[in-house]
Amino acid sequence: MSDGSSVGSPRPPLSGPPVIPPVGTAAYDAQAAPPNPARRLSRSTAAVSIPPPPGHPQPQDPYGPPPADPSRLHGPYGTAGRPYGTPVSVNALAVAALVLGVLCFIPALGLVLGLIALRQVKRSGQSGRGLAIAGVVLSSVGVVLWAVVLSTGAASKAWEGFKDGAQGNETLRLDKGDCFDAPGGLEGDTYDVDRVSCTGRHDGEVFGVVTLPGGAFPGDAELTDLADERCIALQDQYAMDSWAMPADVDVYYLLPSRASWRFGDRAITCLFGHTEAGSQLTGSLRGDPTTLGTDQVVFLSTANAVDAALYEEPEDAPEDDLAGHRAWAAQVHDVLGEQIEALRGHSWPSGAQKPVAALVADLEDAREEWARASEAADADTYFTHYDTAYAAVDGPATVTARKALGLASTPPVYDEDEGGASEAQV
């Protein structure tokens, strides 16, 4: 047919309502009966759409289909078009930010990753927003902590501690004022020490540390000579009052060994210890400007200066080296003059003015005797002035002045048979 319709199909009218056959007729039954009554019914999972009746097409919008609403591309449960129940992926950067924030290893990186993760989660609809926020917060705290550590120098101390631990106990690090116990004693090789309070009993007390330059290991003998030379000066600075030093205290050293030198050990540690093996010290021996008054420090400074000059006495007897003794007597004379001026120039408390003035008079007499000794023609004449000068240095006026200043007033007794200082190596 030229109109394209099927043979045997009735042609619908061009207009007007559809023609419905009477109920009960064959035409009605043929129109109402389904083409295949044996088909199985099932519920569709798709949305139900009721088509318009035949012959009545769905009206079209004269303005065309509505534009897509961008706000509806993402539903309340994820991206539009994702089937319900499909798992949502977790943003990997959010997980990394949280891990770095918890570990506080590289907090700046964790902060950056957390911020990037928040942006990605917002755009892609992935989960992990809470992880990213937690990573940002923890990383921010880590950045602040690292800033505090670096500004206070704690990182440097921690690194030094790490190096010490990596080196084992080859390098023993003790500071001025530290008290400690040495399980192996203060003589021989020492591999470990335990810091303890100075108020109780302890094996040793550090009064000074000498740092040596780098280079090759100088040898045990040279290290001992350096310790003898440098530690004596530090001893008088730490324990200024030699009269207050107990008689059973001696000076020891902790010296680098050849092995510890390879690990960077360059410290000679000067310390006080008991003269008897196995015995311990009680209380601190420190007596310096941190523990003494100003008047006491001035008095002890002058006394120590004189003692240091007297300590330089030549080893040979005057009979064998009269010229050397005469030169030494001249040096003592000059030092006494300087210390007399220091004592006169200080403003002493009222209770110590007369005792100190009496001491200054005795020191003037001693100074004259040292001048005569420096001009002695023979050893006998030298000894005459030598003995008189020494008696005036630590005579009764010194004891009285010390009592007035609250210092030790019992002159020390020196044992001429005392051996040299012991040493302990690390």
C-alpha positions as CSV (number, residue, x, y, z in Angstrom):
1,M,0.0,0.0,0.0
2,S,1.2,3.4,-0.8
3,D,0.3,4.7,2.7
4,G,2.6,2.2,4.3
5,S,0.0,0.5,6.6
6,S,-0.2,-3.2,7.3
7,V,-2.7,-5.4,5.4
8,G,-5.8,-6.2,7.4
9,S,-5.2,-3.4,10.0
10,P,-8.1,-1.0,10.2
11,R,-7.2,2.5,9.4
12,P,-7.7,4.9,12.3
13,P,-9.8,7.9,11.7
14,L,-8.1,11.2,11.1
15,S,-9.8,12.9,13.9
16,G,-12.2,12.4,16.7
17,P,-12.3,9.9,19.6
18,P,-11.2,6.3,19.1
19,V,-13.8,3.8,18.1
20,I,-14.2,1.2,20.9
21,P,-16.1,-2.0,19.9
22,P,-19.1,-3.0,22.1
23,V,-18.3,-5.2,25.1
24,G,-18.8,-8.9,24.5
25,T,-18.3,-8.8,20.8
26,A,-15.5,-10.6,19.0
27,A,-13.8,-7.4,18.0
28,Y,-13.7,-6.3,21.6
29,D,-12.2,-9.6,22.8
30,A,-9.6,-9.5,20.0
31,Q,-8.5,-6.0,20.9
32,A,-8.4,-6.7,24.7
33,A,-6.6,-10.1,24.7
34,P,-2.8,-10.1,25.1
35,P,-0.7,-11.5,22.2
36,N,1.0,-14.1,24.5
37,P,-0.9,-15.0,27.7
38,A,1.8,-17.6,28.6
39,R,4.5,-15.1,29.5
40,R,5.8,-14.9,33.2
41,L,5.3,-11.8,35.2
42,S,8.2,-10.3,37.2
43,R,8.8,-7.1,39.1
44,S,11.1,-4.7,37.4
45,T,13.8,-3.0,39.3
46,A,13.6,0.0,37.0
47,A,11.4,2.9,37.6
48,V,7.8,2.4,36.4
49,S,6.8,4.6,33.5
50,I,3.2,4.6,32.3
51,P,3.1,5.3,28.6
52,P,0.4,7.5,27.2
53,P,-2.7,5.8,25.6
54,P,-2.2,4.7,22.0
55,G,-2.8,7.4,19.5
56,H,-2.1,10.2,22.0
57,P,1.6,11.1,21.8
58,Q,3.2,12.7,24.9
59,P,3.1,16.5,24.6
60,Q,6.4,18.1,23.8
61,D,7.8,21.2,25.5
62,P,7.8,23.9,23.0
63,Y,11.0,25.3,24.5
64,G,12.9,22.0,24.3
65,P,14.2,19.7,27.0
66,P,15.2,21.4,30.3
67,P,18.9,21.9,30.7
68,A,20.8,19.5,33.0
69,D,21.0,20.8,36.6
70,P,24.7,20.6,37.6
71,S,23.7,20.6,41.2
72,R,22.0,17.2,40.7
73,L,25.1,15.5,39.4
74,H,26.0,14.5,42.9
75,G,23.3,12.9,45.0
76,P,23.3,12.8,48.8
77,Y,25.0,9.4,48.8
78,G,27.7,10.0,46.2
79,T,28.1,10.6,42.6
80,A,24.9,10.6,40.5
81,G,24.6,7.4,38.6
82,R,26.4,5.2,41.2
83,P,24.2,2.2,42.1
84,Y,23.1,2.2,45.7
85,G,25.4,0.2,48.0
86,T,28.5,0.6,45.8
87,P,31.6,1.2,48.2
88,V,33.2,4.6,48.0
89,S,37.0,4.7,47.6
90,V,39.2,6.4,50.3
91,N,41.5,9.1,49.2
92,A,45.1,7.9,49.5
93,L,46.6,11.3,50.3
94,A,44.2,11.6,53.3
95,V,45.6,8.3,54.6
96,A,49.2,9.4,54.0
97,A,48.5,12.8,55.8
98,L,47.1,11.0,58.8
99,V,50.1,8.6,59.0
100,L,52.6,11.4,58.8
101,G,50.7,13.4,61.3
102,V,50.6,10.5,63.8
103,L,54.3,9.7,63.3
104,C,55.3,13.4,63.4
105,F,58.2,12.5,61.2
106,I,57.8,15.0,58.4
107,P,55.0,17.2,59.7
108,A,55.3,19.8,56.9
109,L,54.7,17.1,54.3
110,G,51.8,15.7,56.2
111,L,50.2,19.2,56.4
112,V,50.6,19.7,52.6
113,L,49.2,16.3,51.8
114,G,46.2,16.8,54.1
115,L,45.3,20.1,52.4
116,I,45.6,18.5,49.0
117,A,43.4,15.6,50.1
118,L,40.7,17.9,51.4
119,R,40.5,19.5,47.9
120,Q,40.4,16.2,46.1
121,V,37.7,14.8,48.4
122,K,35.5,17.8,47.8
123,R,35.9,17.5,44.0
124,S,35.7,13.7,43.5
125,G,33.3,12.7,46.2
126,Q,35.8,10.2,47.7
127,S,35.7,9.5,51.4
128,G,38.6,10.4,53.8
129,R,37.7,14.0,54.7
130,G,37.9,13.2,58.4
131,L,41.3,11.5,57.9
132,A,42.6,14.5,56.0
133,I,41.4,16.9,58.7
134,A,43.1,14.8,61.4
135,G,46.3,14.7,59.4
136,V,46.3,18.5,59.0
137,V,45.7,19.0,62.7
138,L,48.4,16.5,63.9
139,S,50.9,17.8,61.3
140,S,50.3,21.4,62.4
141,V,51.0,20.4,66.0
142,G,54.1,18.6,64.7
143,V,55.4,21.6,62.9
144,V,55.0,23.7,66.1
145,L,56.9,21.1,68.1
146,W,59.7,20.9,65.6
147,A,60.0,24.7,65.7
148,V,60.3,24.7,69.5
149,V,62.9,21.9,69.4
150,L,65.0,23.6,66.8
151,S,64.8,27.0,68.5
152,T,65.8,25.7,72.0
153,G,68.7,23.6,70.7
154,A,67.1,20.4,72.0
155,A,67.7,18.8,68.6
156,S,71.4,19.3,68.9
157,K,71.5,17.7,72.4
158,A,69.4,14.8,71.2
159,W,71.8,14.2,68.3
160,E,74.8,14.3,70.6
161,G,73.0,11.8,72.8
162,F,72.3,9.6,69.8
163,K,76.0,9.7,68.8
164,D,77.1,8.8,72.3
165,G,74.7,5.9,72.3
166,A,75.9,4.7,68.8
167,Q,79.5,4.8,70.1
168,G,78.6,2.7,73.1
169,N,80.6,3.7,76.3
170,E,83.8,4.4,74.5
171,T,83.4,8.1,75.2
172,L,82.4,9.1,78.7
173,R,81.0,12.6,78.9
174,L,81.0,14.3,82.2
175,D,80.5,18.0,82.9
176,K,81.9,20.3,85.5
177,G,80.0,19.8,88.8
178,D,78.9,16.3,88.0
179,C,79.2,13.6,90.7
180,F,79.3,10.0,89.7
181,D,80.0,6.4,90.7
182,A,82.6,4.3,88.8
183,P,81.7,0.6,89.1
184,G,85.3,-0.3,88.2
185,G,86.9,2.2,90.5
186,L,88.9,5.4,89.7
187,E,92.1,3.6,88.6
188,G,92.7,1.6,85.5
189,D,90.4,1.4,82.4
190,T,86.9,2.7,83.0
191,Y,84.1,1.9,80.6
192,D,81.0,3.2,82.4
193,V,80.1,5.8,85.0
194,D,76.8,6.5,86.7
195,R,75.8,10.1,87.5
196,V,74.5,10.6,91.0
197,S,73.6,13.5,93.3
198,C,76.5,15.3,94.9
199,T,74.7,15.5,98.2
200,G,75.1,11.8,99.0
201,R,78.1,9.4,98.7
202,H,79.9,9.2,95.4
203,D,83.2,8.0,93.9
204,G,84.1,11.2,92.1
205,E,83.3,14.9,91.5
206,V,84.3,16.7,88.3
207,F,85.9,20.1,88.8
208,G,87.0,20.8,85.2
209,V,87.1,19.5,81.6
210,V,89.9,20.3,79.2
211,T,89.1,19.9,75.5
212,L,92.1,18.9,73.3
213,P,92.6,19.7,69.6
214,G,92.2,17.0,67.0
215,G,95.0,15.2,65.3
216,A,96.8,12.0,66.0
217,F,96.6,10.3,69.4
218,P,99.3,12.0,71.5
219,G,100.1,9.0,73.7
220,D,99.4,8.2,77.3
221,A,102.4,10.0,78.8
222,E,101.8,13.3,77.0
223,L,98.1,13.2,78.0
224,T,99.1,12.7,81.7
225,D,101.5,15.6,81.5
226,L,98.8,17.8,80.0
227,A,96.4,16.7,82.7
228,D,98.9,17.6,85.5
229,E,99.4,21.0,84.0
230,R,95.8,22.0,83.2
231,C,93.9,20.4,86.1
232,I,95.8,22.2,88.8
233,A,94.7,25.6,87.7
234,L,91.1,24.4,87.3
235,Q,91.2,22.9,90.8
236,D,91.8,26.3,92.5
237,Q,88.9,27.8,90.4
238,Y,86.4,25.1,91.5
239,A,87.6,24.6,95.1
240,M,89.0,28.0,96.0
241,D,89.6,27.3,99.6
242,S,92.5,24.8,99.9
243,W,92.1,24.9,103.7
244,A,88.6,23.4,103.3
245,M,89.8,20.4,101.2
246,P,89.7,17.2,103.2
247,A,93.1,15.5,103.6
248,D,91.8,12.2,102.2
249,V,90.8,13.8,98.8
250,D,93.1,13.5,95.8
251,V,93.0,14.6,92.2
252,Y,92.2,12.0,89.4
253,Y,91.9,12.2,85.7
254,L,89.7,10.6,83.1
255,L,91.9,10.4,80.0
256,P,91.1,9.4,76.4
257,S,92.3,6.0,75.4
258,R,93.6,5.2,71.9
259,A,90.3,3.5,71.1
260,S,88.1,6.3,72.4
261,W,90.3,8.9,70.6
262,R,89.2,7.3,67.3
263,F,85.6,7.9,68.2
264,G,86.3,11.6,68.7
265,D,87.1,11.7,72.5
266,R,89.2,14.8,73.2
267,A,88.3,15.5,76.8
268,I,90.6,15.4,79.8
269,T,88.2,15.2,82.8
270,C,89.6,16.5,86.1
271,L,88.0,15.1,89.2
272,F,88.3,14.7,93.0
273,G,88.3,11.2,94.5
274,H,89.1,9.5,97.7
275,T,92.7,8.6,98.4
276,E,91.7,5.1,99.5
277,A,90.4,2.6,97.0
278,G,86.8,1.6,97.7
279,S,86.1,4.7,99.8
280,Q,83.7,7.4,98.7
281,L,83.3,11.2,99.0
282,T,80.4,12.7,100.9
283,G,78.9,16.0,99.8
284,S,80.2,18.5,97.3
285,L,83.6,20.0,97.4
286,R,82.6,23.0,95.3
287,G,83.6,26.4,96.6
288,D,83.6,29.1,93.9
289,P,81.6,32.3,93.2
290,T,78.5,30.2,92.8
291,T,78.6,29.0,96.5
292,L,80.7,31.7,98.2
293,G,80.2,35.4,99.1
294,T,81.9,38.3,97.5
295,D,84.2,39.0,100.4
296,Q,85.2,35.3,100.6
297,V,86.0,35.2,96.9
298,V,88.2,38.3,97.1
299,F,90.1,36.9,100.0
300,L,90.6,33.5,98.5
301,S,91.7,34.9,95.2
302,T,94.5,36.8,96.8
303,A,95.5,33.8,98.8
304,N,95.5,31.5,95.8
305,A,97.6,33.9,93.8
306,V,100.3,33.8,96.5
307,D,100.0,30.0,96.7
308,A,100.4,29.7,92.9
309,A,103.6,31.8,93.1
310,L,105.0,29.7,96.0
311,Y,104.1,26.5,94.0
312,E,106.7,27.5,91.4
313,E,109.6,26.9,93.7
314,P,112.6,25.4,91.9
315,E,113.1,21.6,92.3
316,D,116.8,21.8,92.9
317,A,118.1,22.9,96.4
318,P,119.5,26.4,96.8
319,E,123.0,24.9,97.2
320,D,122.7,23.6,93.6
321,D,120.6,26.4,92.1
322,L,121.0,29.6,94.1
323,A,120.3,31.8,91.1
324,G,117.1,30.0,90.3
325,H,115.9,30.4,93.9
326,R,116.8,34.1,94.0
327,A,114.8,34.7,90.8
328,W,111.8,32.8,92.3
329,A,112.0,34.8,95.5
330,A,111.8,38.0,93.4
331,Q,108.7,36.7,91.7
332,V,107.0,36.0,95.0
333,H,107.9,39.5,96.2
334,D,106.2,41.0,93.2
335,V,103.0,38.8,93.6
336,L,102.8,39.7,97.2
337,G,102.8,43.4,96.3
338,E,99.9,42.9,93.9
339,Q,97.8,41.0,96.4
340,I,98.5,43.4,99.2
341,E,97.0,46.2,97.0
342,A,94.0,44.0,96.3
343,L,93.3,43.4,100.0
344,R,93.7,47.1,100.8
345,G,91.4,48.2,97.9
346,H,88.5,46.0,98.9
347,S,85.7,47.3,101.2
348,W,85.5,44.7,104.0
349,P,82.7,44.2,106.4
350,S,83.2,45.8,109.8
351,G,83.9,42.5,111.6
352,A,86.8,41.7,109.1
353,Q,88.4,45.1,108.7
354,K,90.9,44.8,111.6
355,P,91.8,41.1,111.0
356,V,92.5,41.8,107.3
357,A,94.5,44.9,108.2
358,A,96.7,42.8,110.5
359,L,97.1,40.2,107.7
360,V,98.2,42.9,105.3
361,A,100.9,44.0,107.8
362,D,102.2,40.5,108.1
363,L,102.3,40.2,104.3
364,E,104.3,43.4,104.1
365,D,106.9,41.9,106.4
366,A,107.0,38.7,104.4
367,R,107.4,40.7,101.2
368,E,110.5,42.4,102.7
369,E,112.0,39.0,103.6
370,W,111.4,37.7,100.0
371,A,113.2,40.7,98.7
372,R,116.2,40.0,101.0
373,A,116.2,36.3,99.9
374,S,116.3,37.4,96.2
375,E,119.6,39.2,97.0
376,A,121.1,36.5,99.2
377,A,124.9,35.9,98.6
378,D,124.8,32.3,99.7
379,A,122.5,29.4,100.4
380,D,122.6,29.9,104.3
381,T,121.6,33.6,104.0
382,Y,118.9,32.6,101.6
383,F,117.4,30.0,103.9
384,T,117.3,32.5,106.8
385,H,115.0,34.9,104.9
386,Y,113.2,32.1,103.3
387,D,112.0,30.6,106.6
388,T,111.0,34.0,108.0
389,A,109.0,34.9,104.9
390,Y,107.1,31.6,104.8
391,A,106.1,31.8,108.5
392,A,104.4,35.2,107.8
393,V,102.3,33.9,104.9
394,D,100.1,31.5,106.8
395,G,100.6,32.8,110.3
396,P,98.1,33.7,113.1
397,A,96.9,36.8,111.3
398,T,95.7,34.6,108.4
399,V,93.7,32.3,110.7
400,T,92.0,35.3,112.4
401,A,91.1,36.9,109.1
402,R,89.6,33.5,107.9
403,K,87.5,33.2,111.0
404,A,86.1,36.7,110.5
405,L,85.1,35.9,106.9
406,G,83.6,32.5,107.8
407,L,86.2,30.4,106.0
408,A,88.1,27.3,107.1
409,S,90.6,28.3,109.8
410,T,92.7,25.1,110.2
411,P,95.8,25.2,108.1
412,P,96.2,22.0,105.9
413,V,98.8,19.5,106.7
414,Y,100.7,18.3,103.7
415,D,102.3,14.9,103.5
416,E,105.7,15.2,101.9
417,D,105.6,11.5,101.0
418,E,102.4,11.8,99.1
419,G,102.5,10.3,95.6
420,G,101.4,12.0,92.5
421,A,97.9,12.1,91.3
422,S,96.3,8.9,90.1
423,E,94.7,8.5,86.7
424,A,91.9,6.6,85.2
425,Q,91.5,6.0,81.5
426,V,88.4,5.7,79.4
